[in-house]
Amino acid sequence: MEKNLTTGSVFKNIIFFSLPYLLSYLLQTLYGMADLFIIGQFNGVAQIVSKLFAIVEPDRAYFGEKDFQQIAVIRKMVELEGFGLEIVDCPICREADGLAMSSRNTRLTDEQRRVAPVIHRTLAESVEWAKTHTLAETKKFVVDAINSFPHMEVEYYEIVDPLTMQPLGNWDDAVNGRPVGCVTAYCGKVRLIDNIKY
């Protein structure tokens, strides 16, 4: 135990689950990255998390790495609002076959559920691929591999700086740590996300 008292919060963003639209204000303010196909859930998340931090005044806050963009937005919000706390990234929880755990997985048909783990499998394979290929070649490898499976369609795949979330042109452009590959892909009509560090 790192602390004697732990507070938990579950937040469902109604806007995100009912109206899929691009958020521009927050992302442009923080990163200027409104062109990354990122759905506008972050506005509600940042507002609620900011209020939670103001009430609880925690020393640390823990967030799952599955939504890596969300962690980046929250980390920037903490910096801008001057909260004196540490944001701790928690590893993605996965099913036995590698699929990132999500309530959305229950919406997959049996056939789609068998195919969906290709997302993580491809990302894992791309780490080795990246050792001998350019960043652009690695992006193409990931997109082509996932799209080659039935039911699968990549919405976007970007390899970004882990702090600024800015897309990278070359592997050595990441100045804040290991590059992170962030993918959003549809399996049928179910939108799934995942990421991996290079």
CNS distance restraints for C-alpha pairs under 8 A (distance, minus, plus):
assign (resid   7 and name CA) (resid  56 and name CA) 7.92 0.50 0.50
assign (resid  11 and name CA) (resid  45 and name CA) 7.71 0.50 0.50
assign (resid  11 and name CA) (resid  48 and name CA) 7.98 0.50 0.50
assign (resid  13 and name CA) (resid  17 and name CA) 6.51 0.50 0.50
assign (resid  13 and name CA) (resid  41 and name CA) 6.60 0.50 0.50
assign (resid  13 and name CA) (resid  44 and name CA) 6.38 0.50 0.50
assign (resid  13 and name CA) (resid  45 and name CA) 6.95 0.50 0.50
assign (resid  14 and name CA) (resid  18 and name CA) 6.10 0.50 0.50
assign (resid  15 and name CA) (resid  19 and name CA) 5.55 0.50 0.50
assign (resid  15 and name CA) (resid  20 and name CA) 7.61 0.50 0.50
assign (resid  15 and name CA) (resid  41 and name CA) 6.82 0.50 0.50
assign (resid  15 and name CA) (resid  44 and name CA) 7.69 0.50 0.50
assign (resid  16 and name CA) (resid  20 and name CA) 5.83 0.50 0.50
assign (resid  16 and name CA) (resid  21 and name CA) 7.92 0.50 0.50
assign (resid  16 and name CA) (resid  39 and name CA) 7.35 0.50 0.50
assign (resid  16 and name CA) (resid  40 and name CA) 6.47 0.50 0.50
assign (resid  16 and name CA) (resid  41 and name CA) 4.87 0.50 0.50
assign (resid  20 and name CA) (resid  39 and name CA) 6.20 0.50 0.50
assign (resid  20 and name CA) (resid  40 and name CA) 6.91 0.50 0.50
assign (resid  21 and name CA) (resid  39 and name CA) 5.78 0.50 0.50
assign (resid  21 and name CA) (resid  40 and name CA) 5.62 0.50 0.50
assign (resid  22 and name CA) (resid  34 and name CA) 7.36 0.50 0.50
assign (resid  22 and name CA) (resid  37 and name CA) 6.98 0.50 0.50
assign (resid  22 and name CA) (resid  38 and name CA) 6.31 0.50 0.50
assign (resid  22 and name CA) (resid  39 and name CA) 4.93 0.50 0.50
assign (resid  22 and name CA) (resid  40 and name CA) 4.83 0.50 0.50
assign (resid  23 and name CA) (resid  27 and name CA) 6.90 0.50 0.50
assign (resid  23 and name CA) (resid  34 and name CA) 6.85 0.50 0.50
assign (resid  23 and name CA) (resid  38 and name CA) 7.40 0.50 0.50
assign (resid  23 and name CA) (resid  39 and name CA) 6.38 0.50 0.50
assign (resid  23 and name CA) (resid  40 and name CA) 4.12 0.50 0.50
assign (resid  23 and name CA) (resid  41 and name CA) 7.54 0.50 0.50
assign (resid  23 and name CA) (resid  42 and name CA) 7.61 0.50 0.50
assign (resid  23 and name CA) (resid  43 and name CA) 7.28 0.50 0.50
assign (resid  24 and name CA) (resid  28 and name CA) 5.74 0.50 0.50
assign (resid  24 and name CA) (resid  34 and name CA) 5.25 0.50 0.50
assign (resid  24 and name CA) (resid  40 and name CA) 7.78 0.50 0.50
assign (resid  25 and name CA) (resid  29 and name CA) 6.03 0.50 0.50
assign (resid  26 and name CA) (resid  30 and name CA) 6.10 0.50 0.50
assign (resid  26 and name CA) (resid  42 and name CA) 7.64 0.50 0.50
assign (resid  26 and name CA) (resid  43 and name CA) 6.40 0.50 0.50
assign (resid  27 and name CA) (resid  31 and name CA) 5.47 0.50 0.50
assign (resid  27 and name CA) (resid  32 and name CA) 5.57 0.50 0.50
assign (resid  27 and name CA) (resid  33 and name CA) 5.62 0.50 0.50
assign (resid  27 and name CA) (resid  34 and name CA) 5.62 0.50 0.50
assign (resid  27 and name CA) (resid  73 and name CA) 7.83 0.50 0.50
assign (resid  28 and name CA) (resid  32 and name CA) 3.60 0.50 0.50
assign (resid  28 and name CA) (resid  33 and name CA) 5.86 0.50 0.50
assign (resid  28 and name CA) (resid  34 and name CA) 6.03 0.50 0.50
assign (resid  30 and name CA) (resid  73 and name CA) 7.24 0.50 0.50
assign (resid  30 and name CA) (resid  76 and name CA) 6.80 0.50 0.50
assign (resid  30 and name CA) (resid  77 and name CA) 7.93 0.50 0.50
assign (resid  31 and name CA) (resid 164 and name CA) 6.48 0.50 0.50
assign (resid  31 and name CA) (resid 165 and name CA) 7.35 0.50 0.50
assign (resid  31 and name CA) (resid 166 and name CA) 7.44 0.50 0.50
assign (resid  33 and name CA) (resid 165 and name CA) 7.73 0.50 0.50
assign (resid  33 and name CA) (resid 166 and name CA) 7.00 0.50 0.50
assign (resid  34 and name CA) (resid  38 and name CA) 6.89 0.50 0.50
assign (resid  36 and name CA) (resid 156 and name CA) 7.78 0.50 0.50
assign (resid  37 and name CA) (resid 156 and name CA) 7.15 0.50 0.50
assign (resid  41 and name CA) (resid  45 and name CA) 6.35 0.50 0.50
assign (resid  42 and name CA) (resid  46 and name CA) 5.79 0.50 0.50
assign (resid  42 and name CA) (resid  70 and name CA) 6.56 0.50 0.50
assign (resid  42 and name CA) (resid  73 and name CA) 7.37 0.50 0.50
assign (resid  43 and name CA) (resid  47 and name CA) 6.30 0.50 0.50
assign (resid  44 and name CA) (resid  48 and name CA) 6.17 0.50 0.50
assign (resid  45 and name CA) (resid  49 and name CA) 5.96 0.50 0.50
assign (resid  46 and name CA) (resid  50 and name CA) 5.90 0.50 0.50
assign (resid  46 and name CA) (resid  73 and name CA) 7.41 0.50 0.50
assign (resid  46 and name CA) (resid  74 and name CA) 6.15 0.50 0.50
assign (resid  46 and name CA) (resid  77 and name CA) 7.10 0.50 0.50
assign (resid  47 and name CA) (resid  51 and name CA) 6.34 0.50 0.50
assign (resid  48 and name CA) (resid  52 and name CA) 6.17 0.50 0.50
assign (resid  49 and name CA) (resid  53 and name CA) 6.11 0.50 0.50
assign (resid  49 and name CA) (resid  74 and name CA) 7.76 0.50 0.50
assign (resid  50 and name CA) (resid  54 and name CA) 6.23 0.50 0.50
assign (resid  50 and name CA) (resid  77 and name CA) 7.75 0.50 0.50
assign (resid  50 and name CA) (resid  78 and name CA) 7.78 0.50 0.50
assign (resid  51 and name CA) (resid  55 and name CA) 6.29 0.50 0.50
assign (resid  52 and name CA) (resid  56 and name CA) 5.99 0.50 0.50
assign (resid  52 and name CA) (resid  57 and name CA) 7.91 0.50 0.50
assign (resid  53 and name CA) (resid  57 and name CA) 5.16 0.50 0.50
assign (resid  53 and name CA) (resid  58 and name CA) 6.43 0.50 0.50
assign (resid  53 and name CA) (resid  83 and name CA) 7.62 0.50 0.50
assign (resid  58 and name CA) (resid  85 and name CA) 6.38 0.50 0.50
assign (resid  59 and name CA) (resid  84 and name CA) 7.09 0.50 0.50
assign (resid  59 and name CA) (resid  85 and name CA) 4.69 0.50 0.50
assign (resid  59 and name CA) (resid  86 and name CA) 6.29 0.50 0.50
assign (resid  60 and name CA) (resid  85 and name CA) 5.29 0.50 0.50
assign (resid  60 and name CA) (resid  86 and name CA) 4.61 0.50 0.50
assign (resid  60 and name CA) (resid  87 and name CA) 5.85 0.50 0.50
assign (resid  60 and name CA) (resid  88 and name CA) 6.80 0.50 0.50
assign (resid  61 and name CA) (resid  85 and name CA) 7.25 0.50 0.50
assign (resid  61 and name CA) (resid  86 and name CA) 6.29 0.50 0.50
assign (resid  61 and name CA) (resid  87 and name CA) 5.02 0.50 0.50
assign (resid  61 and name CA) (resid  88 and name CA) 5.95 0.50 0.50
assign (resid  62 and name CA) (resid  87 and name CA) 6.04 0.50 0.50
assign (resid  62 and name CA) (resid  88 and name CA) 4.74 0.50 0.50
assign (resid  62 and name CA) (resid  89 and name CA) 6.01 0.50 0.50
assign (resid  62 and name CA) (resid  90 and name CA) 6.51 0.50 0.50
assign (resid  63 and name CA) (resid  71 and name CA) 6.70 0.50 0.50
assign (resid  63 and name CA) (resid  87 and name CA) 7.40 0.50 0.50
assign (resid  63 and name CA) (resid  88 and name CA) 6.34 0.50 0.50
assign (resid  63 and name CA) (resid  89 and name CA) 5.37 0.50 0.50
assign (resid  63 and name CA) (resid  90 and name CA) 5.77 0.50 0.50
assign (resid  64 and name CA) (resid  68 and name CA) 7.82 0.50 0.50
assign (resid  64 and name CA) (resid  71 and name CA) 7.91 0.50 0.50
assign (resid  64 and name CA) (resid  89 and name CA) 5.91 0.50 0.50
assign (resid  64 and name CA) (resid  90 and name CA) 4.61 0.50 0.50
assign (resid  64 and name CA) (resid  91 and name CA) 6.10 0.50 0.50
assign (resid  64 and name CA) (resid  92 and name CA) 6.02 0.50 0.50
assign (resid  65 and name CA) (resid  71 and name CA) 7.21 0.50 0.50
assign (resid  65 and name CA) (resid  89 and name CA) 5.81 0.50 0.50
assign (resid  65 and name CA) (resid  90 and name CA) 5.64 0.50 0.50
assign (resid  65 and name CA) (resid  91 and name CA) 5.59 0.50 0.50
assign (resid  65 and name CA) (resid  92 and name CA) 5.46 0.50 0.50
assign (resid  66 and name CA) (resid  91 and name CA) 7.64 0.50 0.50
assign (resid  66 and name CA) (resid  92 and name CA) 5.32 0.50 0.50
assign (resid  66 and name CA) (resid 100 and name CA) 7.35 0.50 0.50
assign (resid  66 and name CA) (resid 193 and name CA) 7.05 0.50 0.50
assign (resid  66 and name CA) (resid 194 and name CA) 5.61 0.50 0.50
assign (resid  66 and name CA) (resid 195 and name CA) 6.52 0.50 0.50
assign (resid  67 and name CA) (resid  71 and name CA) 6.74 0.50 0.50
assign (resid  67 and name CA) (resid 193 and name CA) 7.21 0.50 0.50
assign (resid  67 and name CA) (resid 194 and name CA) 7.20 0.50 0.50
assign (resid  67 and name CA) (resid 195 and name CA) 7.93 0.50 0.50
assign (resid  68 and name CA) (resid  72 and name CA) 6.43 0.50 0.50
assign (resid  68 and name CA) (resid 182 and name CA) 7.45 0.50 0.50
assign (resid  68 and name CA) (resid 195 and name CA) 7.24 0.50 0.50
assign (resid  69 and name CA) (resid  73 and name CA) 6.31 0.50 0.50
assign (resid  69 and name CA) (resid 165 and name CA) 7.07 0.50 0.50
assign (resid  70 and name CA) (resid  74 and name CA) 6.18 0.50 0.50
assign (resid  71 and name CA) (resid  75 and name CA) 5.97 0.50 0.50
assign (resid  71 and name CA) (resid  89 and name CA) 7.71 0.50 0.50
assign (resid  72 and name CA) (resid  76 and name CA) 6.20 0.50 0.50
assign (resid  72 and name CA) (resid 162 and name CA) 7.60 0.50 0.50
assign (resid  72 and name CA) (resid 163 and name CA) 6.15 0.50 0.50
assign (resid  72 and name CA) (resid 164 and name CA) 7.20 0.50 0.50
assign (resid  72 and name CA) (resid 165 and name CA) 7.12 0.50 0.50
assign (resid  73 and name CA) (resid  77 and name CA) 6.09 0.50 0.50
assign (resid  74 and name CA) (resid  78 and name CA) 6.11 0.50 0.50
assign (resid  75 and name CA) (resid  79 and name CA) 6.41 0.50 0.50
assign (resid  75 and name CA) (resid  87 and name CA) 6.56 0.50 0.50
assign (resid  76 and name CA) (resid  80 and name CA) 6.15 0.50 0.50
assign (resid  77 and name CA) (resid  81 and name CA) 6.00 0.50 0.50
assign (resid  78 and name CA) (resid  82 and name CA) 5.83 0.50 0.50
assign (resid  78 and name CA) (resid  83 and name CA) 5.20 0.50 0.50
assign (resid  78 and name CA) (resid  84 and name CA) 7.83 0.50 0.50
assign (resid  78 and name CA) (resid  85 and name CA) 7.78 0.50 0.50
assign (resid  79 and name CA) (resid  83 and name CA) 6.66 0.50 0.50
assign (resid  92 and name CA) (resid 100 and name CA) 6.61 0.50 0.50
assign (resid  92 and name CA) (resid 101 and name CA) 7.79 0.50 0.50
assign (resid  93 and name CA) (resid 100 and name CA) 6.07 0.50 0.50
assign (resid  93 and name CA) (resid 101 and name CA) 5.76 0.50 0.50
assign (resid  94 and name CA) (resid  98 and name CA) 5.30 0.50 0.50
assign (resid  94 and name CA) (resid  99 and name CA) 5.43 0.50 0.50
assign (resid  94 and name CA) (resid 100 and name CA) 4.41 0.50 0.50
assign (resid  94 and name CA) (resid 101 and name CA) 5.06 0.50 0.50
assign (resid  95 and name CA) (resid  99 and name CA) 5.31 0.50 0.50
assign (resid  95 and name CA) (resid 100 and name CA) 6.33 0.50 0.50
assign (resid  95 and name CA) (resid 101 and name CA) 6.03 0.50 0.50
assign (resid  97 and name CA) (resid 117 and name CA) 6.31 0.50 0.50
assign (resid  98 and name CA) (resid 117 and name CA) 5.82 0.50 0.50
assign (resid  98 and name CA) (resid 120 and name CA) 6.03 0.50 0.50
assign (resid  98 and name CA) (resid 121 and name CA) 7.10 0.50 0.50
assign (resid  99 and name CA) (resid 116 and name CA) 6.76 0.50 0.50
assign (resid  99 and name CA) (resid 117 and name CA) 4.67 0.50 0.50
assign (resid  99 and name CA) (resid 118 and name CA) 7.98 0.50 0.50
assign (resid  99 and name CA) (resid 119 and name CA) 7.36 0.50 0.50
assign (resid  99 and name CA) (resid 120 and name CA) 6.19 0.50 0.50
assign (resid 100 and name CA) (resid 120 and name CA) 7.62 0.50 0.50
assign (resid 100 and name CA) (resid 193 and name CA) 7.86 0.50 0.50
assign (resid 100 and name CA) (resid 194 and name CA) 6.71 0.50 0.50
assign (resid 101 and name CA) (resid 105 and name CA) 7.23 0.50 0.50
assign (resid 103 and name CA) (resid 107 and name CA) 7.95 0.50 0.50
assign (resid 104 and name CA) (resid 108 and name CA) 7.40 0.50 0.50
assign (resid 104 and name CA) (resid 190 and name CA) 6.86 0.50 0.50
assign (resid 104 and name CA) (resid 191 and name CA) 7.75 0.50 0.50
assign (resid 104 and name CA) (resid 192 and name CA) 7.57 0.50 0.50
assign (resid 105 and name CA) (resid 113 and name CA) 7.29 0.50 0.50
assign (resid 105 and name CA) (resid 190 and name CA) 7.87 0.50 0.50
assign (resid 107 and name CA) (resid 190 and name CA) 6.91 0.50 0.50
assign (resid 108 and name CA) (resid 112 and name CA) 5.49 0.50 0.50
assign (resid 108 and name CA) (resid 113 and name CA) 5.50 0.50 0.50
assign (resid 108 and name CA) (resid 187 and name CA) 7.55 0.50 0.50
assign (resid 108 and name CA) (resid 188 and name CA) 7.69 0.50 0.50
assign (resid 108 and name CA) (resid 190 and name CA) 6.82 0.50 0.50
assign (resid 109 and name CA) (resid 113 and name CA) 5.98 0.50 0.50
assign (resid 110 and name CA) (resid 114 and name CA) 6.40 0.50 0.50
assign (resid 111 and name CA) (resid 115 and name CA) 6.57 0.50 0.50
assign (resid 112 and name CA) (resid 116 and name CA) 5.98 0.50 0.50
assign (resid 112 and name CA) (resid 151 and name CA) 6.67 0.50 0.50
assign (resid 112 and name CA) (resid 187 and name CA) 6.39 0.50 0.50
assign (resid 112 and name CA) (resid 188 and name CA) 7.05 0.50 0.50
assign (resid 113 and name CA) (resid 117 and name CA) 7.50 0.50 0.50
assign (resid 115 and name CA) (resid 149 and name CA) 7.27 0.50 0.50
assign (resid 115 and name CA) (resid 150 and name CA) 7.49 0.50 0.50
assign (resid 115 and name CA) (resid 151 and name CA) 7.73 0.50 0.50
assign (resid 115 and name CA) (resid 152 and name CA) 7.94 0.50 0.50
assign (resid 116 and name CA) (resid 152 and name CA) 7.63 0.50 0.50
assign (resid 116 and name CA) (resid 187 and name CA) 6.46 0.50 0.50
assign (resid 117 and name CA) (resid 121 and name CA) 6.28 0.50 0.50
assign (resid 118 and name CA) (resid 122 and name CA) 5.75 0.50 0.50
assign (resid 118 and name CA) (resid 146 and name CA) 6.50 0.50 0.50
assign (resid 119 and name CA) (resid 123 and name CA) 6.34 0.50 0.50
assign (resid 119 and name CA) (resid 146 and name CA) 6.30 0.50 0.50
assign (resid 119 and name CA) (resid 185 and name CA) 7.88 0.50 0.50
assign (resid 119 and name CA) (resid 194 and name CA) 7.43 0.50 0.50
assign (resid 120 and name CA) (resid 124 and name CA) 6.08 0.50 0.50
assign (resid 120 and name CA) (resid 194 and name CA) 7.03 0.50 0.50
assign (resid 120 and name CA) (resid 195 and name CA) 7.89 0.50 0.50
assign (resid 121 and name CA) (resid 125 and name CA) 6.22 0.50 0.50
assign (resid 122 and name CA) (resid 126 and name CA) 6.07 0.50 0.50
assign (resid 122 and name CA) (resid 142 and name CA) 6.16 0.50 0.50
assign (resid 122 and name CA) (resid 145 and name CA) 6.79 0.50 0.50
assign (resid 122 and name CA) (resid 146 and name CA) 6.84 0.50 0.50
assign (resid 123 and name CA) (resid 127 and name CA) 6.75 0.50 0.50
assign (resid 123 and name CA) (resid 142 and name CA) 6.64 0.50 0.50
assign (resid 123 and name CA) (resid 181 and name CA) 7.92 0.50 0.50
assign (resid 123 and name CA) (resid 195 and name CA) 7.37 0.50 0.50
assign (resid 123 and name CA) (resid 196 and name CA) 6.40 0.50 0.50
assign (resid 124 and name CA) (resid 128 and name CA) 7.56 0.50 0.50
assign (resid 124 and name CA) (resid 196 and name CA) 7.34 0.50 0.50
assign (resid 125 and name CA) (resid 129 and name CA) 6.41 0.50 0.50
assign (resid 126 and name CA) (resid 130 and name CA) 5.79 0.50 0.50
assign (resid 126 and name CA) (resid 138 and name CA) 6.51 0.50 0.50
assign (resid 126 and name CA) (resid 141 and name CA) 7.31 0.50 0.50
assign (resid 126 and name CA) (resid 142 and name CA) 6.64 0.50 0.50
assign (resid 127 and name CA) (resid 131 and name CA) 6.92 0.50 0.50
assign (resid 127 and name CA) (resid 197 and name CA) 7.85 0.50 0.50
assign (resid 127 and name CA) (resid 198 and name CA) 5.75 0.50 0.50
assign (resid 128 and name CA) (resid 132 and name CA) 7.78 0.50 0.50
assign (resid 129 and name CA) (resid 133 and name CA) 6.32 0.50 0.50
assign (resid 129 and name CA) (resid 138 and name CA) 6.83 0.50 0.50
assign (resid 130 and name CA) (resid 134 and name CA) 6.62 0.50 0.50
assign (resid 130 and name CA) (resid 135 and name CA) 6.96 0.50 0.50
assign (resid 130 and name CA) (resid 138 and name CA) 5.73 0.50 0.50
assign (resid 130 and name CA) (resid 198 and name CA) 7.73 0.50 0.50
assign (resid 133 and name CA) (resid 137 and name CA) 5.99 0.50 0.50
assign (resid 133 and name CA) (resid 138 and name CA) 6.36 0.50 0.50
assign (resid 134 and name CA) (resid 138 and name CA) 6.18 0.50 0.50
assign (resid 134 and name CA) (resid 170 and name CA) 7.08 0.50 0.50
assign (resid 134 and name CA) (resid 171 and name CA) 7.39 0.50 0.50
assign (resid 135 and name CA) (resid 139 and name CA) 6.25 0.50 0.50
assign (resid 135 and name CA) (resid 159 and name CA) 7.75 0.50 0.50
assign (resid 135 and name CA) (resid 168 and name CA) 7.99 0.50 0.50
assign (resid 135 and name CA) (resid 169 and name CA) 6.86 0.50 0.50
assign (resid 135 and name CA) (resid 170 and name CA) 5.60 0.50 0.50
assign (resid 135 and name CA) (resid 171 and name CA) 5.98 0.50 0.50
assign (resid 136 and name CA) (resid 140 and name CA) 6.33 0.50 0.50
assign (resid 136 and name CA) (resid 169 and name CA) 7.40 0.50 0.50
assign (resid 136 and name CA) (resid 170 and name CA) 7.76 0.50 0.50
assign (resid 137 and name CA) (resid 141 and name CA) 6.11 0.50 0.50
assign (resid 138 and name CA) (resid 142 and name CA) 6.31 0.50 0.50
assign (resid 139 and name CA) (resid 143 and name CA) 6.29 0.50 0.50
assign (resid 139 and name CA) (resid 157 and name CA) 6.83 0.50 0.50
assign (resid 139 and name CA) (resid 158 and name CA) 7.16 0.50 0.50
assign (resid 139 and name CA) (resid 159 and name CA) 7.47 0.50 0.50
assign (resid 140 and name CA) (resid 144 and name CA) 5.87 0.50 0.50
assign (resid 141 and name CA) (resid 145 and name CA) 5.92 0.50 0.50
assign (resid 142 and name CA) (resid 146 and name CA) 6.20 0.50 0.50
assign (resid 142 and name CA) (resid 157 and name CA) 7.84 0.50 0.50
assign (resid 143 and name CA) (resid 147 and name CA) 6.02 0.50 0.50
assign (resid 143 and name CA) (resid 154 and name CA) 6.26 0.50 0.50
assign (resid 143 and name CA) (resid 157 and name CA) 6.97 0.50 0.50
assign (resid 144 and name CA) (resid 148 and name CA) 6.08 0.50 0.50
assign (resid 145 and name CA) (resid 149 and name CA) 7.41 0.50 0.50
assign (resid 146 and name CA) (resid 152 and name CA) 6.37 0.50 0.50
assign (resid 146 and name CA) (resid 153 and name CA) 7.05 0.50 0.50
assign (resid 146 and name CA) (resid 154 and name CA) 6.95 0.50 0.50
assign (resid 147 and name CA) (resid 152 and name CA) 5.38 0.50 0.50
assign (resid 147 and name CA) (resid 153 and name CA) 5.14 0.50 0.50
assign (resid 147 and name CA) (resid 154 and name CA) 6.35 0.50 0.50
assign (resid 148 and name CA) (resid 152 and name CA) 7.43 0.50 0.50
assign (resid 151 and name CA) (resid 186 and name CA) 7.57 0.50 0.50
assign (resid 151 and name CA) (resid 187 and name CA) 5.16 0.50 0.50
assign (resid 151 and name CA) (resid 188 and name CA) 4.94 0.50 0.50
assign (resid 152 and name CA) (resid 185 and name CA) 6.79 0.50 0.50
assign (resid 152 and name CA) (resid 186 and name CA) 5.67 0.50 0.50
assign (resid 152 and name CA) (resid 187 and name CA) 4.70 0.50 0.50
assign (resid 152 and name CA) (resid 188 and name CA) 6.55 0.50 0.50
assign (resid 153 and name CA) (resid 185 and name CA) 5.51 0.50 0.50
assign (resid 153 and name CA) (resid 186 and name CA) 5.15 0.50 0.50
assign (resid 153 and name CA) (resid 187 and name CA) 6.65 0.50 0.50
assign (resid 154 and name CA) (resid 183 and name CA) 7.42 0.50 0.50
assign (resid 154 and name CA) (resid 184 and name CA) 6.11 0.50 0.50
assign (resid 154 and name CA) (resid 185 and name CA) 4.07 0.50 0.50
assign (resid 154 and name CA) (resid 186 and name CA) 6.19 0.50 0.50
assign (resid 155 and name CA) (resid 183 and name CA) 7.68 0.50 0.50
assign (resid 155 and name CA) (resid 184 and name CA) 5.48 0.50 0.50
assign (resid 155 and name CA) (resid 185 and name CA) 5.15 0.50 0.50
assign (resid 155 and name CA) (resid 186 and name CA) 6.90 0.50 0.50
assign (resid 156 and name CA) (resid 183 and name CA) 5.83 0.50 0.50
assign (resid 156 and name CA) (resid 184 and name CA) 5.53 0.50 0.50
assign (resid 156 and name CA) (resid 185 and name CA) 7.01 0.50 0.50
assign (resid 157 and name CA) (resid 181 and name CA) 6.90 0.50 0.50
assign (resid 157 and name CA) (resid 182 and name CA) 5.67 0.50 0.50
assign (resid 157 and name CA) (resid 183 and name CA) 4.41 0.50 0.50
assign (resid 157 and name CA) (resid 184 and name CA) 6.55 0.50 0.50
assign (resid 158 and name CA) (resid 167 and name CA) 6.21 0.50 0.50
assign (resid 158 and name CA) (resid 181 and name CA) 5.66 0.50 0.50
assign (resid 158 and name CA) (resid 182 and name CA) 5.48 0.50 0.50
assign (resid 158 and name CA) (resid 183 and name CA) 6.68 0.50 0.50
assign (resid 159 and name CA) (resid 167 and name CA) 5.73 0.50 0.50
assign (resid 159 and name CA) (resid 168 and name CA) 6.01 0.50 0.50
assign (resid 159 and name CA) (resid 179 and name CA) 6.31 0.50 0.50
assign (resid 159 and name CA) (resid 180 and name CA) 5.40 0.50 0.50
assign (resid 159 and name CA) (resid 181 and name CA) 4.16 0.50 0.50
assign (resid 159 and name CA) (resid 182 and name CA) 6.27 0.50 0.50
assign (resid 160 and name CA) (resid 164 and name CA) 7.84 0.50 0.50
assign (resid 160 and name CA) (resid 165 and name CA) 5.11 0.50 0.50
assign (resid 160 and name CA) (resid 166 and name CA) 5.25 0.50 0.50
assign (resid 160 and name CA) (resid 167 and name CA) 4.27 0.50 0.50
assign (resid 160 and name CA) (resid 168 and name CA) 5.25 0.50 0.50
assign (resid 160 and name CA) (resid 174 and name CA) 7.41 0.50 0.50
assign (resid 160 and name CA) (resid 179 and name CA) 5.59 0.50 0.50
assign (resid 160 and name CA) (resid 180 and name CA) 5.36 0.50 0.50
assign (resid 160 and name CA) (resid 181 and name CA) 6.34 0.50 0.50
assign (resid 160 and name CA) (resid 182 and name CA) 7.60 0.50 0.50
assign (resid 161 and name CA) (resid 165 and name CA) 4.88 0.50 0.50
assign (resid 161 and name CA) (resid 166 and name CA) 5.50 0.50 0.50
assign (resid 161 and name CA) (resid 167 and name CA) 6.56 0.50 0.50
assign (resid 161 and name CA) (resid 168 and name CA) 6.63 0.50 0.50
assign (resid 161 and name CA) (resid 173 and name CA) 7.81 0.50 0.50
assign (resid 161 and name CA) (resid 174 and name CA) 5.02 0.50 0.50
assign (resid 161 and name CA) (resid 175 and name CA) 7.14 0.50 0.50
assign (resid 161 and name CA) (resid 176 and name CA) 6.51 0.50 0.50
assign (resid 161 and name CA) (resid 177 and name CA) 7.26 0.50 0.50
assign (resid 161 and name CA) (resid 178 and name CA) 7.37 0.50 0.50
assign (resid 161 and name CA) (resid 179 and name CA) 5.27 0.50 0.50
assign (resid 161 and name CA) (resid 180 and name CA) 6.51 0.50 0.50
assign (resid 162 and name CA) (resid 174 and name CA) 7.66 0.50 0.50
assign (resid 162 and name CA) (resid 176 and name CA) 6.35 0.50 0.50
assign (resid 162 and name CA) (resid 177 and name CA) 6.33 0.50 0.50
assign (resid 162 and name CA) (resid 178 and name CA) 6.71 0.50 0.50
assign (resid 162 and name CA) (resid 179 and name CA) 5.90 0.50 0.50
assign (resid 162 and name CA) (resid 180 and name CA) 5.87 0.50 0.50
assign (resid 163 and name CA) (resid 176 and name CA) 6.05 0.50 0.50
assign (resid 163 and name CA) (resid 177 and name CA) 7.86 0.50 0.50
assign (resid 168 and name CA) (resid 173 and name CA) 5.99 0.50 0.50
assign (resid 168 and name CA) (resid 174 and name CA) 6.86 0.50 0.50
assign (resid 169 and name CA) (resid 173 and name CA) 6.76 0.50 0.50
assign (resid 171 and name CA) (resid 179 and name CA) 7.25 0.50 0.50
assign (resid 174 and name CA) (resid 178 and name CA) 6.75 0.50 0.50
assign (resid 174 and name CA) (resid 179 and name CA) 5.93 0.50 0.50
assign (resid 178 and name CA) (resid 197 and name CA) 6.22 0.50 0.50
assign (resid 178 and name CA) (resid 198 and name CA) 5.81 0.50 0.50
assign (resid 179 and name CA) (resid 197 and name CA) 5.88 0.50 0.50
assign (resid 179 and name CA) (resid 198 and name CA) 5.43 0.50 0.50
assign (resid 180 and name CA) (resid 195 and name CA) 6.75 0.50 0.50
assign (resid 180 and name CA) (resid 196 and name CA) 5.61 0.50 0.50
assign (resid 180 and name CA) (resid 197 and name CA) 4.45 0.50 0.50
assign (resid 180 and name CA) (resid 198 and name CA) 6.08 0.50 0.50
assign (resid 181 and name CA) (resid 195 and name CA) 5.30 0.50 0.50
assign (resid 181 and name CA) (resid 196 and name CA) 5.24 0.50 0.50
assign (resid 181 and name CA) (resid 197 and name CA) 6.28 0.50 0.50
assign (resid 181 and name CA) (resid 198 and name CA) 7.41 0.50 0.50
assign (resid 182 and name CA) (resid 193 and name CA) 7.57 0.50 0.50
assign (resid 182 and name CA) (resid 194 and name CA) 6.16 0.50 0.50
assign (resid 182 and name CA) (resid 195 and name CA) 4.39 0.50 0.50
assign (resid 182 and name CA) (resid 196 and name CA) 6.82 0.50 0.50
assign (resid 183 and name CA) (resid 193 and name CA) 5.68 0.50 0.50
assign (resid 183 and name CA) (resid 194 and name CA) 5.51 0.50 0.50
assign (resid 183 and name CA) (resid 195 and name CA) 5.93 0.50 0.50
assign (resid 184 and name CA) (resid 191 and name CA) 6.86 0.50 0.50
assign (resid 184 and name CA) (resid 192 and name CA) 5.70 0.50 0.50
assign (resid 184 and name CA) (resid 193 and name CA) 4.51 0.50 0.50
assign (resid 184 and name CA) (resid 194 and name CA) 6.74 0.50 0.50
assign (resid 185 and name CA) (resid 191 and name CA) 5.84 0.50 0.50
assign (resid 185 and name CA) (resid 192 and name CA) 5.41 0.50 0.50
assign (resid 185 and name CA) (resid 193 and name CA) 6.45 0.50 0.50
assign (resid 186 and name CA) (resid 190 and name CA) 5.38 0.50 0.50
assign (resid 186 and name CA) (resid 191 and name CA) 4.50 0.50 0.50
assign (resid 186 and name CA) (resid 192 and name CA) 6.01 0.50 0.50
assign (resid 187 and name CA) (resid 191 and name CA) 6.50 0.50 0.50
assign (resid 187 and name CA) (resid 192 and name CA) 7.21 0.50 0.50
